[in-house]
Amino acid sequence: MNLETVDYSLDSGVATVQMNRPEALNALSLQLSLDLRSAFEKAIADQARAVILTGSGRAFCSGGDLREMQSMWKKEGRIEAFLEDPLKALHDVIVLIRESPIPFIAAVNGVCAGAGTNFALACDIVFAAEDASFNEAFVRIGLSPDCGGTFFLPRAVGEKVAAELFMTGGTVDASRALQIGMINRVVPAAALMEETGKLAAKLAAGPTGSIGRIKKMLNATFSNSLSEQLALEHTCQIESGKSADFKEGVAAFFEKRPPNFTGQ
């Protein structure tokens, strides 16, 4: 697999996908969008049991690539050229993250802006370095949010805080992001990948079929009625109950030993 803008590795069931355009603060070009999709599809094909998404250099991701946007605008003679296929490619990646049963963890280093913030929020869990910062910068250049921001952010921080962040484009540091429920944990910058890796390894060693069903239910919870959510829980519980991991978990409980889950 030839990836121009992404580094991919797999170790002990954990796939690490690193955006690698440090000179552009990992701005989301069309090529980066396509490479992210290819890397995530490879993680699924490789039967990864957890995925870490991070960035190289001083940034996790600085948002959409405005230089590429301007170039396409001039070439095509219409600004919406960048907001058609390239934006659709970004949204396809967001859908892939959410619909995959694999747990995704964002390891946010440094700048995380605009669509970069929304890529982090699309992940199931977000760890951030102490020097990380987040913003929904779209309004600063007269754009409206994309990449699922208006879906993910209100669910994380509430409608009023989300409105303020979107309408002002203000930046929050990692400690404030943690306080308002935007992220899960803040760690020293030097320990970001180590701490994220520990969690990814724990998830990868867990009953990943069950984790995938948890993700499915969380995806549905804000759109389902109570009765619909109970029905989904019932279906997922039956699926989990039929799994080899459930049998192993029960056996390990009675035998007073750690379970050996396989994801089956």
KOLVOMAR-756572 format. One record per residue: residue in three letters; x, y, z of N, C-alpha, C in turn; residue number from 1. Coordinates in Angstrom, 2 decimals. Example, Ala and Ser with C-alpha at 12.3 -4.5 7.8 and 13.67 -1.06 7.14 Angstrom:
<rs>
    r      n_x      n_y      n_z     ca_x     ca_y     ca_z      c_x      c_y      c_z    k
  ALA    13.19    -5.69     7.80    12.30    -4.50     7.80    13.20    -3.30     7.80    1
  SER    12.85    -2.25     7.08    13.67    -1.06     7.14    12.90     0.03     7.87    2
</rs>
This chain:
<rs>
    r      n_x      n_y      n_z     ca_x     ca_y     ca_z      c_x      c_y      c_z    k
  MET     0.84    -1.19     0.00     0.00     0.00     0.00     0.87     1.24     0.00    1
  ASN     0.66     2.14    -0.95     1.45     3.36    -1.09     0.68     4.55    -0.56    2
  LEU     1.07     5.03     0.60     0.42     6.18     1.22     1.37     7.36     1.18    3
  GLU     0.94     8.45     0.57     1.81     9.61     0.40     1.87    10.50     1.64    4
  THR     0.78    10.57     2.37     0.67    11.58     3.42     0.34    10.98     4.79    5
  VAL     0.40     9.67     4.89     0.04     8.99     6.14     1.06     7.88     6.41    6
  ASP     1.46     7.74     7.65     2.27     6.59     8.08     1.35     5.60     8.79    7
  TYR     1.52     4.33     8.44     0.67     3.27     9.00     1.54     2.20     9.59    8
  SER     1.16     1.73    10.79     1.86     0.60    11.40     0.85    -0.23    12.18    9
  LEU     1.18    -1.49    12.37     0.32    -2.40    13.13     1.18    -3.20    14.08   10
  ASP     0.82    -3.17    15.35     1.60    -3.88    16.37     0.65    -4.44    17.42   11
  SER     0.66    -5.76    17.55    -0.15    -6.44    18.57    -1.62    -6.04    18.50   12
  GLY    -2.13    -5.95    17.30    -3.54    -5.65    17.11    -3.90    -4.18    17.13   13
  VAL    -2.92    -3.31    17.38    -3.18    -1.86    17.41    -2.60    -1.23    16.16   14
  ALA    -3.46    -0.62    15.34    -3.02     0.12    14.16    -2.81     1.58    14.55   15
  THR    -1.66     2.13    14.16    -1.38     3.55    14.38    -1.36     4.25    13.03   16
  VAL    -2.20     5.25    12.89    -2.30     6.03    11.66    -1.86     7.45    11.99   17
  GLN    -0.74     7.86    11.39    -0.19     9.18    11.68    -0.26    10.06    10.44   18
  MET    -0.99    11.15    10.52    -1.01    12.12     9.44     0.39    12.73     9.31   19
  ASN     0.92    12.76     8.09     2.32    13.13     7.91     2.50    14.22     6.86   20
  ARG     1.95    15.37     7.17     2.20    16.59     6.39     2.65    17.68     7.37   21
  PRO     3.76    17.46     8.08     4.13    18.39     9.15     4.38    19.81     8.66   22
  GLU     4.85    19.94     7.41     5.12    21.28     6.88     3.84    22.08     6.70   23
  ALA     2.72    21.39     6.58     1.41    22.05     6.44     0.56    21.86     7.68   24
  LEU     1.19    21.52     8.80     0.47    21.25    10.05    -0.64    20.22     9.84   25
  ASN    -0.34    19.25     8.96    -1.27    18.15     8.67    -2.63    18.64     8.21   26
  ALA    -2.62    19.73     7.42    -3.87    20.23     6.84    -4.47    19.16     5.94   27
  LEU    -5.79    19.12     5.92    -6.50    18.04     5.23    -6.64    18.33     3.74   28
  SER    -5.65    17.90     2.98    -5.71    17.95     1.53    -6.54    16.78     1.01   29
  LEU    -6.85    16.80    -0.27    -7.57    15.68    -0.87    -6.75    14.40    -0.74   30
  GLN    -5.43    14.49    -0.97    -4.60    13.29    -0.87    -4.59    12.73     0.54   31
  LEU    -4.52    13.61     1.53    -4.54    13.14     2.92    -5.87    12.46     3.23   32
  SER    -6.96    13.01     2.73    -8.27    12.39     2.95    -8.31    10.99     2.35   33
  LEU    -7.82    10.87     1.12    -7.81     9.56     0.46    -6.89     8.59     1.18   34
  ASP    -5.74     9.09     1.65    -4.80     8.22     2.36    -5.35     7.77     3.70   35
  LEU    -6.06     8.66     4.40    -6.68     8.27     5.67    -7.68     7.15     5.44   36
  ARG    -8.50     7.29     4.42    -9.47     6.24     4.13    -8.76     4.93     3.83   37
  SER    -7.71     4.97     3.01    -6.97     3.75     2.68    -6.35     3.12     3.92   38
  ALA    -5.81     3.96     4.80    -5.17     3.45     6.02    -6.19     2.80     6.94   39
  PHE    -7.36     3.44     7.10    -8.39     2.86     7.96    -8.94     1.58     7.35   40
  GLU    -9.10     1.55     6.04    -9.57     0.31     5.39    -8.54    -0.80     5.57   41
  LYS    -7.25    -0.43     5.53    -6.21    -1.43     5.76    -6.27    -1.95     7.19   42
  ALA    -6.51    -1.06     8.15    -6.62    -1.47     9.54    -7.75    -2.49     9.70   43
  ILE    -8.87    -2.23     9.03    -9.99    -3.17     9.09    -9.61    -4.49     8.44   44
  ALA    -8.96    -4.42     7.26    -8.55    -5.64     6.55    -7.52    -6.42     7.35   45
  ASP    -6.66    -5.70     8.08    -5.63    -6.34     8.91    -6.20    -6.89    10.21   46
  GLN    -7.49    -6.71    10.42    -8.18    -7.15    11.63    -7.60    -6.49    12.89   47
  ALA    -7.25    -5.21    12.73    -6.81    -4.45    13.90    -7.92    -4.42    14.93   48
  ARG    -7.54    -4.42    16.20    -8.52    -4.45    17.28    -8.65    -3.09    17.96   49
  ALA    -7.82    -2.13    17.57    -7.93    -0.75    18.00    -7.11     0.10    17.03   50
  VAL    -7.50     1.37    16.88    -6.80     2.28    15.98    -6.47     3.57    16.73   51
  ILE    -5.23     4.02    16.60    -4.80     5.32    17.13    -4.63     6.26    15.94   52
  LEU    -5.22     7.44    16.02    -5.05     8.48    15.01    -4.30     9.64    15.63   53
  THR    -3.19    10.05    15.00    -2.40    11.15    15.52    -1.78    11.92    14.37   54
  GLY    -1.01    12.97    14.70    -0.36    13.78    13.69     1.13    13.88    13.93   55
  SER     1.87    14.22    12.91     3.31    14.40    13.03     3.65    15.87    13.23   56
  GLY     4.78    16.13    13.86     5.23    17.50    14.03     4.47    18.25    15.11   57
  ARG     4.18    19.53    14.83     3.62    20.44    15.84     2.11    20.41    15.91   58
  ALA     1.47    19.58    15.09     0.02    19.63    15.03    -0.59    18.24    14.88   59
  PHE    -1.77    18.10    15.45    -2.61    16.95    15.11    -3.16    17.17    13.72   60
  CYS    -3.87    18.27    13.53    -4.40    18.63    12.22    -4.92    20.06    12.29   61
  SER    -4.48    20.90    11.35    -4.85    22.31    11.37    -6.12    22.60    10.59   62
  GLY    -6.83    21.56    10.15    -8.09    21.76     9.43    -7.92    21.59     7.93   63
  GLY    -8.85    22.13     7.18    -8.80    22.01     5.73    -7.62    22.76     5.14   64
  ASP    -7.13    22.28     4.01    -5.96    22.88     3.36    -6.43    24.07     2.52   65
  LEU    -6.30    25.29     3.08    -6.77    26.48     2.39    -5.96    26.79     1.14   66
  ARG    -4.68    26.43     1.14    -3.87    26.66    -0.06    -4.39    25.80    -1.22   67
  GLU    -4.70    24.54    -0.92    -5.25    23.68    -1.96    -6.63    24.17    -2.39   68
  MET    -7.41    24.65    -1.43    -8.73    25.19    -1.75    -8.60    26.36    -2.72   69
  GLN    -7.69    27.27    -2.41    -7.48    28.43    -3.26    -6.99    28.03    -4.65   70
  SER    -6.10    27.04    -4.70    -5.57    26.57    -5.98    -6.67    25.97    -6.84   71
  MET    -7.53    25.15    -6.23    -8.63    24.54    -6.98    -9.63    25.60    -7.43   72
  TRP    -9.84    26.58    -6.58   -10.74    27.69    -6.91   -10.27    28.39    -8.19   73
  LYS    -8.98    28.70    -8.23    -8.43    29.39    -9.39    -8.45    28.50   -10.64   74
  LYS    -8.14    27.23   -10.45    -8.09    26.31   -11.59    -9.47    26.06   -12.17   75
  GLU   -10.44    25.84   -11.30   -11.79    25.49   -11.74   -12.66    26.72   -12.02   76
  GLY   -12.24    27.86   -11.46   -13.02    29.07   -11.64   -14.24    29.15   -10.75   77
  ARG   -14.30    28.30    -9.74   -15.44    28.33    -8.81   -14.97    27.74    -7.48   78
  ILE   -15.26    28.44    -6.41   -14.74    28.04    -5.10   -15.34    26.73    -4.62   79
  GLU   -16.57    26.43    -5.05   -17.21    25.22    -4.55   -16.54    23.94    -5.05   80
  ALA   -15.58    24.07    -5.97   -14.87    22.88    -6.47   -14.22    22.13    -5.31   81
  PHE   -13.64    22.86    -4.35   -13.01    22.20    -3.21   -14.04    21.65    -2.23   82
  LEU   -15.24    22.21    -2.29   -16.26    21.83    -1.32   -17.18    20.73    -1.84   83
  GLU   -16.80    20.13    -2.97   -17.59    19.03    -3.53   -16.87    17.71    -3.28   84
  ASP   -16.12    17.20    -4.24   -15.48    15.89    -4.07   -14.51    15.84    -2.89   85
  PRO   -13.62    16.86    -2.71   -12.71    16.79    -1.55   -13.44    16.74    -0.21   86
  LEU   -14.49    17.54    -0.06   -15.24    17.52     1.21   -15.98    16.21     1.38   87
  LYS   -16.52    15.68     0.29   -17.17    14.37     0.36   -16.18    13.30     0.80   88
  ALA   -14.93    13.40     0.30   -13.91    12.43     0.70   -13.65    12.50     2.20   89
  LEU   -13.61    13.71     2.75   -13.44    13.87     4.20   -14.61    13.25     4.95   90
  HIS   -15.81    13.51     4.48   -16.99    13.00     5.16   -17.08    11.48     5.07   91
  ASP   -16.59    10.91     3.97   -16.55     9.45     3.86   -15.64     8.84     4.92   92
  VAL   -14.55     9.54     5.23   -13.64     9.05     6.27   -14.30     9.12     7.65   93
  ILE   -15.04    10.20     7.91   -15.75    10.33     9.18   -16.74     9.18     9.35   94
  VAL   -17.50     8.89     8.30   -18.47     7.79     8.35   -17.75     6.47     8.61   95
  LEU   -16.60     6.27     7.98   -15.84     5.03     8.18   -15.41     4.89     9.64   96
  ILE   -14.95     5.98    10.24   -14.55     5.94    11.65   -15.73     5.54    12.53   97
  ARG   -16.89     6.16    12.28   -18.04     5.92    13.14   -18.69     4.55    12.90   98
  GLU   -18.71     4.09    11.66   -19.41     2.83    11.37   -18.53     1.61    11.57   99
  SER   -17.22     1.79    11.65   -16.36     0.66    11.95   -16.55     0.22    13.40  100
  PRO   -16.63    -1.08    13.67   -16.77    -1.54    15.06   -15.48    -1.42    15.86  101
  ILE   -14.39    -1.05    15.21   -13.10    -0.93    15.89   -13.08     0.35    16.72  102
  PRO   -12.60     0.32    17.96   -12.46     1.56    18.72   -11.34     2.43    18.17  103
  PHE   -11.64     3.72    17.97   -10.66     4.70    17.49   -10.30     5.64    18.63  104
  ILE    -9.01     5.87    18.81    -8.53     6.79    19.83    -7.74     7.89    19.14  105
  ALA    -8.10     9.15    19.38    -7.32    10.27    18.87    -6.27    10.64    19.90  106
  ALA    -5.02    10.75    19.45    -3.92    11.23    20.28    -3.55    12.61    19.76  107
  VAL    -4.08    13.64    20.41    -3.98    15.00    19.88    -2.72    15.69    20.39  108
  ASN    -1.86    16.00    19.47    -0.61    16.70    19.76    -0.67    18.09    19.16  109
  GLY    -0.48    19.12    19.96    -0.38    20.47    19.43    -1.69    21.00    18.87  110
  VAL    -1.59    21.66    17.71    -2.72    22.35    17.11    -3.77    21.36    16.60  111
  CYS    -5.02    21.62    16.96    -6.15    20.82    16.48    -7.26    21.81    16.15  112
  ALA    -7.45    22.08    14.85    -8.31    23.19    14.46    -9.31    22.77    13.39  113
  GLY   -10.48    23.42    13.42   -11.48    23.22    12.38   -11.82    21.77    12.17  114
  ALA   -11.68    21.32    10.93   -11.98    19.93    10.61   -11.09    18.97    11.39  115
  GLY    -9.90    19.42    11.79    -9.03    18.58    12.62    -9.67    18.29    13.96  116
  THR   -10.28    19.31    14.56   -11.01    19.10    15.82   -12.13    18.10    15.62  117
  ASN   -12.83    18.20    14.51   -13.97    17.31    14.28   -13.52    15.89    13.96  118
  PHE   -12.35    15.73    13.36   -11.80    14.39    13.17   -11.49    13.76    14.53  119
  ALA   -10.93    14.56    15.44   -10.66    14.04    16.79   -11.96    13.65    17.48  120
  LEU   -12.97    14.52    17.39   -14.25    14.25    18.04   -14.96    13.04    17.45  121
  ALA   -14.69    12.73    16.19   -15.30    11.55    15.57   -14.77    10.26    16.17  122
  CYS   -13.59    10.31    16.76   -13.03     9.13    17.40   -13.79     8.83    18.70  123
  ASP   -13.70     7.60    19.15   -14.45     7.18    20.33   -13.90     7.79    21.61  124
  ILE   -12.59     7.94    21.66   -11.91     8.45    22.85   -10.84     9.43    22.39  125
  VAL   -10.64    10.51    23.15    -9.65    11.52    22.79    -8.69    11.76    23.95  126
  PHE    -7.41    11.52    23.72    -6.34    11.90    24.63    -5.66    13.13    24.04  127
  ALA    -5.24    14.05    24.88    -4.57    15.25    24.39    -3.32    15.53    25.20  128
  ALA    -2.29    16.01    24.52    -1.09    16.49    25.21    -1.42    17.78    25.94  129
  GLU    -0.64    18.07    26.97    -0.89    19.28    27.77    -0.82    20.55    26.93  130
  ASP    -0.03    20.52    25.86     0.10    21.72    25.02    -0.85    21.72    23.83  131
  ALA    -1.78    20.80    23.79    -2.75    20.76    22.69    -3.76    21.89    22.83  132
  SER    -4.31    22.31    21.70    -5.38    23.31    21.70    -6.40    22.94    20.65  133
  PHE    -7.64    23.37    20.88    -8.75    23.00    20.01    -9.54    24.24    19.62  134
  ASN   -10.00    24.28    18.38   -10.95    25.32    18.01   -11.77    24.90    16.81  135
  GLU   -12.92    25.54    16.69   -13.81    25.38    15.52   -13.67    26.67    14.71  136
  ALA   -12.60    26.74    13.93   -12.16    28.00    13.33   -12.95    28.43    12.10  137
  PHE   -13.93    27.66    11.68   -14.62    27.92    10.42   -15.13    29.36    10.31  138
  VAL   -15.75    29.85    11.38   -16.37    31.16    11.34   -15.33    32.27    11.12  139
  ARG   -14.09    32.01    11.44   -13.04    33.02    11.28   -12.83    33.38     9.81  140
  ILE   -13.15    32.44     8.91   -12.99    32.72     7.48   -14.34    32.69     6.76  141
  GLY   -15.41    32.77     7.53   -16.73    32.87     6.93   -17.31    31.56     6.45  142
  LEU   -16.78    30.44     6.92   -17.32    29.13     6.56   -18.20    28.61     7.70  143
  SER   -18.98    27.60     7.40   -19.73    26.87     8.42   -19.05    25.53     8.67  144
  PRO   -19.28    24.91     9.82   -18.56    23.69    10.18   -18.86    22.51     9.27  145
  ASP   -17.89    21.60     9.19   -18.06    20.36     8.43   -17.47    19.21     9.23  146
  CYS   -17.34    18.07     8.58   -16.73    16.88     9.17   -17.42    16.44    10.48  147
  GLY   -18.73    16.68    10.54   -19.50    16.17    11.67   -19.43    17.01    12.92  148
  GLY   -18.82    18.19    12.85   -18.68    19.00    14.05   -19.99    19.34    14.72  149
  THR   -21.01    19.68    13.92   -22.29    20.06    14.51   -23.05    18.86    15.05  150
  PHE   -22.58    17.67    14.74   -23.14    16.43    15.31   -22.41    16.06    16.59  151
  PHE   -21.06    16.05    16.53   -20.28    15.54    17.65   -20.13    16.53    18.80  152
  LEU   -19.87    17.80    18.51   -19.55    18.74    19.58   -20.72    18.99    20.53  153
  PRO   -21.95    19.23    20.05   -23.05    19.43    21.01   -23.29    18.22    21.90  154
  ARG   -23.06    17.03    21.37   -23.23    15.83    22.18   -22.16    15.71    23.25  155
  ALA   -20.99    16.29    22.99   -19.89    16.22    23.96   -19.98    17.31    25.02  156
  VAL   -20.32    18.53    24.62   -20.22    19.66    25.55   -21.54    20.34    25.83  157
  GLY   -22.60    19.97    25.13   -23.89    20.63    25.29   -24.09    21.72    24.25  158
  GLU   -25.35    22.07    24.03   -25.71    22.99    22.95   -25.13    24.39    23.15  159
  LYS   -25.18    24.91    24.38   -24.78    26.29    24.61   -23.28    26.47    24.44  160
  VAL   -22.51    25.57    25.01   -21.05    25.67    24.86   -20.65    25.46    23.40  161
  ALA   -21.32    24.52    22.74   -21.02    24.28    21.32   -21.32    25.54    20.50  162
  ALA   -22.44    26.19    20.78   -22.79    27.41    20.06   -21.71    28.47    20.21  163
  GLU   -21.21    28.63    21.43   -20.15    29.62    21.66   -18.89    29.28    20.88  164
  LEU   -18.48    28.00    20.92   -17.26    27.60    20.24   -17.40    27.75    18.73  165
  PHE   -18.55    27.38    18.19   -18.76    27.52    16.75   -18.86    28.98    16.32  166
  MET   -19.62    29.78    17.07   -19.93    31.14    16.62   -18.78    32.12    16.83  167
  THR   -17.88    31.82    17.78   -16.74    32.70    18.03   -15.46    32.19    17.40  168
  GLY   -15.38    30.87    17.15   -14.14    30.29    16.66   -13.04    30.33    17.70  169
  GLY   -13.43    30.49    18.97   -12.45    30.62    20.05   -11.68    29.34    20.29  170
  THR   -10.48    29.50    20.81    -9.59    28.37    21.09    -9.67    27.99    22.57  171
  VAL    -9.72    26.70    22.83    -9.65    26.20    24.20    -8.41    25.34    24.36  172
  ASP    -7.75    25.47    25.49    -6.58    24.63    25.73    -7.03    23.26    26.22  173
  ALA    -6.07    22.37    26.40    -6.40    20.99    26.73    -7.13    20.89    28.06  174
  SER    -6.71    21.67    29.05    -7.35    21.56    30.37    -8.81    22.02    30.30  175
  ARG    -9.08    23.07    29.53   -10.46    23.53    29.37   -11.28    22.51    28.57  176
  ALA   -10.68    21.93    27.54   -11.36    20.91    26.75   -11.76    19.72    27.62  177
  LEU   -10.89    19.36    28.55   -11.20    18.27    29.48   -12.34    18.68    30.41  178
  GLN   -12.29    19.90    30.89   -13.30    20.38    31.85   -14.70    20.38    31.24  179
  ILE   -14.82    20.73    29.98   -16.15    20.83    29.36   -16.61    19.52    28.73  180
  GLY   -15.80    18.48    28.83   -16.21    17.17    28.34   -15.91    16.92    26.88  181
  MET   -15.04    17.74    26.32   -14.69    17.62    24.90   -13.73    16.46    24.66  182
  ILE   -12.90    16.16    25.64   -11.89    15.10    25.54   -11.92    14.25    26.80  183
  ASN   -11.17    13.14    26.76   -11.17    12.20    27.88   -10.05    12.41    28.88  184
  ARG    -8.86    12.78    28.37    -7.72    12.81    29.28    -6.64    13.74    28.74  185
  VAL    -5.94    14.42    29.66    -4.78    15.25    29.31    -3.54    14.60    29.91  186
  VAL    -2.50    14.47    29.10    -1.26    13.84    29.56    -0.08    14.70    29.14  187
  PRO     1.07    14.54    29.79     2.26    15.28    29.34     2.56    14.97    27.87  188
  ALA     3.02    15.98    27.16     3.26    15.82    25.72     4.20    14.66    25.42  189
  ALA     5.24    14.52    26.25     6.22    13.47    26.01     5.65    12.08    26.22  190
  ALA     4.53    11.98    26.93     3.95    10.67    27.25     2.68    10.40    26.44  191
  LEU     2.35    11.27    25.49     1.07    11.14    24.79     0.92     9.79    24.10  192
  MET     1.89     9.40    23.30     1.75     8.15    22.55     1.86     6.94    23.47  193
  GLU     2.66     7.04    24.51     2.77     5.93    25.47     1.44     5.70    26.19  194
  GLU     0.84     6.78    26.67    -0.42     6.65    27.40    -1.56     6.23    26.47  195
  THR    -1.59     6.79    25.28    -2.61     6.38    24.31    -2.42     4.92    23.94  196
  GLY    -1.16     4.52    23.77    -0.87     3.14    23.43    -1.31     2.16    24.50  197
  LYS    -1.20     2.57    25.76    -1.64     1.69    26.85    -3.14     1.43    26.76  198
  LEU    -3.90     2.50    26.51    -5.34     2.33    26.40    -5.70     1.50    25.17  199
  ALA    -5.01     1.78    24.04    -5.29     1.03    22.82    -5.00    -0.45    23.03  200
  ALA    -3.91    -0.76    23.72    -3.55    -2.15    23.98    -4.60    -2.82    24.87  201
  LYS    -5.11    -2.07    25.85    -6.15    -2.61    26.72    -7.41    -2.92    25.93  202
  LEU    -7.82    -2.01    25.06    -9.00    -2.24    24.24    -8.78    -3.40    23.28  203
  ALA    -7.59    -3.46    22.68    -7.28    -4.51    21.71    -7.30    -5.89    22.36  204
  ALA    -6.98    -5.94    23.65    -6.97    -7.22    24.37    -8.35    -7.56    24.93  205
  GLY    -9.30    -6.66    24.75   -10.63    -6.86    25.29   -11.55    -7.61    24.34  206
  PRO   -12.81    -7.78    24.73   -13.80    -8.45    23.87   -14.27    -7.48    22.78  207
  THR   -13.52    -7.40    21.70   -13.75    -6.34    20.72   -15.08    -6.48    20.00  208
  GLY   -15.66    -7.67    19.97   -17.02    -7.79    19.44   -17.99    -7.02    20.31  209
  SER   -17.86    -7.16    21.61   -18.69    -6.43    22.56   -18.46    -4.93    22.44  210
  ILE   -17.19    -4.53    22.30   -16.86    -3.11    22.17   -17.49    -2.54    20.90  211
  GLY   -17.46    -3.30    19.82   -18.09    -2.85    18.58   -19.58    -2.65    18.73  212
  ARG   -20.22    -3.54    19.49   -21.66    -3.39    19.72   -21.95    -2.20    20.64  213
  ILE   -21.06    -1.94    21.60   -21.20    -0.74    22.43   -21.15     0.50    21.55  214
  LYS   -20.21     0.53    20.62   -20.08     1.67    19.71   -21.35     1.83    18.87  215
  LYS   -21.90     0.72    18.40   -23.13     0.76    17.60   -24.27     1.35    18.42  216
  MET   -24.38     0.95    19.66   -25.47     1.45    20.50   -25.28     2.92    20.85  217
  LEU   -24.05     3.34    21.11   -23.80     4.75    21.40   -24.09     5.62    20.18  218
  ASN   -23.80     5.10    18.99   -24.12     5.84    17.77   -25.62     6.10    17.65  219
  ALA   -26.41     5.17    18.15   -27.87     5.24    17.97   -28.60     5.94    19.10  220
  THR   -27.94     6.15    20.22   -28.66     6.51    21.44   -29.38     7.85    21.36  221
  PHE   -28.85     8.82    20.63   -29.49    10.14    20.61   -30.60    10.25    19.58  222
  SER   -30.71     9.28    18.71   -31.79     9.31    17.71   -32.89     8.31    18.04  223
  ASN   -32.60     7.30    18.84   -33.59     6.30    19.21   -34.50     6.78    20.34  224
  SER   -35.72     6.28    20.33   -36.58     6.40    21.51   -36.10     5.39    22.55  225
  LEU   -36.61     5.47    23.76   -36.23     4.51    24.79   -36.56     3.09    24.34  226
  SER   -37.74     2.88    23.78   -38.12     1.52    23.38   -37.22     1.01    22.25  227
  GLU   -36.85     1.90    21.34   -35.95     1.50    20.26   -34.56     1.17    20.79  228
  GLN   -34.11     1.95    21.77   -32.78     1.68    22.33   -32.79     0.39    23.13  229
  LEU   -33.86     0.12    23.86   -33.97    -1.14    24.59   -33.98    -2.32    23.62  230
  ALA   -34.66    -2.16    22.50   -34.69    -3.23    21.50   -33.30    -3.47    20.92  231
  LEU   -32.56    -2.39    20.68   -31.20    -2.53    20.17   -30.30    -3.18    21.21  232
  GLU   -30.44    -2.77    22.47   -29.68    -3.42    23.54   -29.98    -4.91    23.60  233
  HIS   -31.24    -5.26    23.44   -31.64    -6.67    23.47   -30.95    -7.44    22.36  234
  THR   -30.99    -6.89    21.15   -30.36    -7.54    20.00   -28.86    -7.70    20.21  235
  CYS   -28.22    -6.65    20.66   -26.77    -6.69    20.86   -26.39    -7.64    22.00  236
  GLN   -27.21    -7.67    23.04   -26.92    -8.57    24.15   -26.99   -10.03    23.72  237
  ILE   -27.97   -10.35    22.88   -28.09   -11.71    22.37   -26.86   -12.05    21.53  238
  GLU   -26.44   -11.11    20.66   -25.25   -11.33    19.84   -24.02   -11.55    20.72  239
  SER   -23.89   -10.73    21.76   -22.76   -10.88    22.68   -22.83   -12.21    23.42  240
  GLY   -24.04   -12.58    23.82   -24.22   -13.83    24.56   -23.85   -15.06    23.76  241
  LYS   -23.95   -14.97    22.45   -23.58   -16.09    21.59   -22.09   -16.16    21.30  242
  SER   -21.34   -15.15    21.72   -19.93   -15.05    21.34   -19.04   -15.97    22.17  243
  ALA   -17.90   -16.32    21.58   -16.89   -17.09    22.30   -16.31   -16.28    23.45  244
  ASP   -16.23   -14.96    23.26   -15.67   -14.12    24.32   -16.55   -14.13    25.57  245
  PHE   -17.87   -14.19    25.41   -18.74   -14.27    26.58   -18.50   -15.58    27.33  246
  LYS   -18.38   -16.66    26.61   -18.11   -17.95    27.26   -16.77   -17.91    27.98  247
  GLU   -15.78   -17.30    27.33   -14.46   -17.18    27.96   -14.52   -16.28    29.18  248
  GLY   -15.27   -15.19    29.10   -15.37   -14.28    30.23   -16.00   -14.93    31.45  249
  VAL   -17.04   -15.70    31.22   -17.71   -16.40    32.32   -16.78   -17.46    32.92  250
  ALA   -16.10   -18.22    32.04   -15.17   -19.25    32.53   -14.06   -18.62    33.36  251
  ALA   -13.52   -17.50    32.86   -12.43   -16.84    33.59   -12.91   -16.32    34.94  252
  PHE   -14.15   -15.85    35.00   -14.71   -15.35    36.26   -14.75   -16.46    37.30  253
  PHE   -15.26   -17.62    36.91   -15.38   -18.72    37.86   -14.03   -19.35    38.19  254
  GLU   -13.11   -19.29    37.24   -11.78   -19.87    37.47   -10.81   -18.88    38.10  255
  LYS   -11.33   -17.66    38.34   -10.53   -16.61    39.02    -9.21   -16.35    38.29  256
  ARG    -9.29   -16.11    37.00    -8.12   -15.82    36.16    -8.47   -14.71    35.17  257
  PRO    -7.47   -14.05    34.61    -7.77   -13.06    33.59    -8.32   -13.72    32.33  258
  PRO    -9.32   -13.13    31.69    -9.87   -13.73    30.48    -8.92   -13.54    29.29  259
  ASN    -9.00   -14.46    28.36    -8.22   -14.38    27.12    -9.19   -14.16    25.96  260
  PHE    -9.52   -12.89    25.73   -10.49   -12.56    24.70    -9.85   -12.58    23.31  261
  THR   -10.62   -12.99    22.33   -10.13   -13.08    20.95   -10.91   -12.22    19.98  262
  GLY   -11.98   -11.59    20.45   -12.82   -10.81    19.57   -13.85   -11.63    18.82  263
  GLN   -13.93   -12.92    19.16   -14.87   -13.82    18.46   -16.13   -14.04    19.30  264
</rs>
